[in-house]
């Protein structure tokens, strides 16, 4: 049985076709339909066939690779245990490295042996189905953008609260957005990096008030 997030009942796909297949308008703008609703309903049948086919093929391929890897790993360990006195140190090190790499490969195969939504999207985008079913592909891309929980949003609110303090409550939305991006995507920046960024910011123009504010802020620390 397929995960519920992969397959939809007839009412579900009709609901998506109705929502994304109609133009939305208000007093100022008109938004064109995202997909062709009728085409989406027909393309969904092809999507179900694809998922059923490639899910079985993927899991069979991964399970076979795991079995072969475990057999090879067992053979390497047996070879090391029985032939250690006869092998040179270099060959023993080579066998140990092969064992470590094989163990990592088997661990990765065990993690990816189930045909998850991420794997399905990757294989779908690389197949001819994505071209033959453009509306279904568009809906799948939209589904991939939906966050699984509100944790990311909550972290963003917490980060904003740390940046927009009482002393920095007059930050413009643009500058606040820049600060949040720096904190979120460049956490590895050191104090020296921040000082360099600050000096470049000060050198960007000759505003005296900017220099005084920074200078007074540094002296109060």
DAGITA-V301483 format. One record per residue. N is the residue number from 1. RES is the residue in three letters. NEAR is the number of other C-alpha atoms within 8 Angstrom. Layout:
n:N res:RES near:NEAR
n:N res:RES near:NEAR
//
This chain:
n:1 res:UNK near:2
n:2 res:UNK near:5
n:3 res:UNK near:6
n:4 res:UNK near:6
n:5 res:UNK near:5
n:6 res:UNK near:7
n:7 res:UNK near:8
n:8 res:UNK near:9
n:9 res:UNK near:6
n:10 res:UNK near:6
n:11 res:UNK near:7
n:12 res:UNK near:8
n:13 res:UNK near:12
n:14 res:UNK near:10
n:15 res:UNK near:8
n:16 res:UNK near:10
n:17 res:UNK near:14
n:18 res:UNK near:9
n:19 res:UNK near:7
n:20 res:UNK near:12
n:21 res:UNK near:13
n:22 res:UNK near:10
n:23 res:UNK near:9
n:24 res:UNK near:8
n:25 res:UNK near:8
n:26 res:UNK near:6
n:27 res:UNK near:4
n:28 res:UNK near:5
n:29 res:UNK near:6
n:30 res:UNK near:8
n:31 res:UNK near:7
n:32 res:UNK near:7
n:33 res:UNK near:10
n:34 res:UNK near:7
n:35 res:UNK near:10
n:36 res:UNK near:11
n:37 res:UNK near:13
n:38 res:UNK near:8
n:39 res:UNK near:8
n:40 res:UNK near:14
n:41 res:UNK near:11
n:42 res:UNK near:8
n:43 res:UNK near:11
n:44 res:UNK near:10
n:45 res:UNK near:8
n:46 res:UNK near:9
n:47 res:UNK near:9
n:48 res:UNK near:9
n:49 res:UNK near:8
n:50 res:UNK near:8
n:51 res:UNK near:9
n:52 res:UNK near:8
n:53 res:UNK near:8
n:54 res:UNK near:8
n:55 res:UNK near:10
n:56 res:UNK near:8
n:57 res:UNK near:8
n:58 res:UNK near:11
n:59 res:UNK near:11
n:60 res:UNK near:8
n:61 res:UNK near:8
n:62 res:UNK near:12
n:63 res:UNK near:9
n:64 res:UNK near:8
n:65 res:UNK near:9
n:66 res:UNK near:11
n:67 res:UNK near:8
n:68 res:UNK near:8
n:69 res:UNK near:10
n:70 res:UNK near:9
n:71 res:UNK near:8
n:72 res:UNK near:8
n:73 res:UNK near:11
n:74 res:UNK near:8
n:75 res:UNK near:8
n:76 res:UNK near:10
n:77 res:UNK near:9
n:78 res:UNK near:8
n:79 res:UNK near:9
n:80 res:UNK near:10
n:81 res:UNK near:7
n:82 res:UNK near:7
n:83 res:UNK near:8
n:84 res:UNK near:10
n:85 res:UNK near:5
n:86 res:UNK near:5
n:87 res:UNK near:8
n:88 res:UNK near:7
n:89 res:UNK near:6
n:90 res:UNK near:6
n:91 res:UNK near:8
n:92 res:UNK near:11
n:93 res:UNK near:8
n:94 res:UNK near:8
n:95 res:UNK near:10
n:96 res:UNK near:8
n:97 res:UNK near:8
n:98 res:UNK near:8
n:99 res:UNK near:11
n:100 res:UNK near:8
n:101 res:UNK near:8
n:102 res:UNK near:10
n:103 res:UNK near:9
n:104 res:UNK near:8
n:105 res:UNK near:8
n:106 res:UNK near:11
n:107 res:UNK near:8
n:108 res:UNK near:8
n:109 res:UNK near:11
n:110 res:UNK near:9
n:111 res:UNK near:7
n:112 res:UNK near:9
n:113 res:UNK near:10
n:114 res:UNK near:7
n:115 res:UNK near:10
n:116 res:UNK near:7
n:117 res:UNK near:7
n:118 res:UNK near:6
n:119 res:UNK near:8
n:120 res:UNK near:11
n:121 res:UNK near:9
n:122 res:UNK near:8
n:123 res:UNK near:8
n:124 res:UNK near:10
n:125 res:UNK near:10
n:126 res:UNK near:7
n:127 res:UNK near:8
n:128 res:UNK near:8
n:129 res:UNK near:8
n:130 res:UNK near:12
n:131 res:UNK near:7
n:132 res:UNK near:6
n:133 res:UNK near:11
n:134 res:UNK near:8
n:135 res:UNK near:11
n:136 res:UNK near:12
n:137 res:UNK near:10
n:138 res:UNK near:9
n:139 res:UNK near:8
n:140 res:UNK near:9
n:141 res:UNK near:8
n:142 res:UNK near:8
n:143 res:UNK near:7
n:144 res:UNK near:7
n:145 res:UNK near:6
n:146 res:UNK near:6
n:147 res:UNK near:7
n:148 res:UNK near:4
n:149 res:UNK near:5
n:150 res:UNK near:7
n:151 res:UNK near:6
n:152 res:UNK near:8
n:153 res:UNK near:7
n:154 res:UNK near:8
n:155 res:UNK near:8
n:156 res:UNK near:8
n:157 res:UNK near:8
n:158 res:UNK near:8
n:159 res:UNK near:9
n:160 res:UNK near:10
n:161 res:UNK near:8
n:162 res:UNK near:7
n:163 res:UNK near:10
n:164 res:UNK near:11
n:165 res:UNK near:8
n:166 res:UNK near:5
n:167 res:UNK near:5
n:168 res:UNK near:8
n:169 res:UNK near:7
n:170 res:UNK near:4
n:171 res:UNK near:8
n:172 res:UNK near:6
n:173 res:UNK near:6
n:174 res:UNK near:6
n:175 res:UNK near:8
n:176 res:UNK near:12
n:177 res:UNK near:8
n:178 res:UNK near:8
n:179 res:UNK near:9
n:180 res:UNK near:11
n:181 res:UNK near:9
n:182 res:UNK near:9
n:183 res:UNK near:8
n:184 res:UNK near:7
n:185 res:UNK near:6
n:186 res:UNK near:8
n:187 res:UNK near:7
n:188 res:UNK near:4
n:189 res:UNK near:8
n:190 res:UNK near:6
n:191 res:UNK near:6
n:192 res:UNK near:7
n:193 res:UNK near:8
n:194 res:UNK near:9
n:195 res:UNK near:8
n:196 res:UNK near:8
n:197 res:UNK near:8
n:198 res:UNK near:8
n:199 res:UNK near:8
n:200 res:UNK near:8
n:201 res:UNK near:8
n:202 res:UNK near:10
n:203 res:UNK near:7
n:204 res:UNK near:6
n:205 res:UNK near:6
n:206 res:UNK near:6
n:207 res:UNK near:6
n:208 res:UNK near:6
n:209 res:UNK near:6
n:210 res:UNK near:8
n:211 res:UNK near:9
n:212 res:UNK near:8
n:213 res:UNK near:8
n:214 res:UNK near:8
n:215 res:UNK near:8
n:216 res:UNK near:8
n:217 res:UNK near:8
n:218 res:UNK near:7
n:219 res:UNK near:6
n:220 res:UNK near:5
n:221 res:UNK near:4
//
